[in-house]
C-alpha cells in the first residue's frame, strides 16, 4: 500500500516537471493581481467592492 503512494508521488512530480517545460504552471504577477476573469475574459465574475 505504501509503495502505491510513493509511486504516485514520484510520477506526479515527474509529470509536473515535464508539463512545466512545455508551458508555465503559473500566470505572471500582474495577471494574478488583476484576477484571471479580468485578464482573460475582460470582465469581473464577482464584484467584491460593491
Secondary structure in CASP SS format (residue, H / E / C, confidence):
PFRMAT SS
TARGET T0000
AUTHOR 0000-0000-0000
METHOD secondary structure of the structure
MODEL  1
X C 1.00
X H 1.00
X H 1.00
X H 1.00
X H 1.00
X H 1.00
X H 1.00
X H 1.00
X H 1.00
X H 1.00
X H 1.00
X H 1.00
X H 1.00
X H 1.00
X H 1.00
X H 1.00
X H 1.00
X H 1.00
X H 1.00
X H 1.00
X H 1.00
X H 1.00
X C 1.00
X C 1.00
X C 1.00
X C 1.00
X C 1.00
X C 1.00
X H 1.00
X H 1.00
X H 1.00
X H 1.00
X H 1.00
X H 1.00
X C 1.00
X H 1.00
X H 1.00
X H 1.00
X H 1.00
X H 1.00
X H 1.00
X C 1.00
X C 1.00
X C 1.00
X C 1.00
X C 1.00
X C 1.00
X C 1.00
X C 1.00
X C 1.00
END
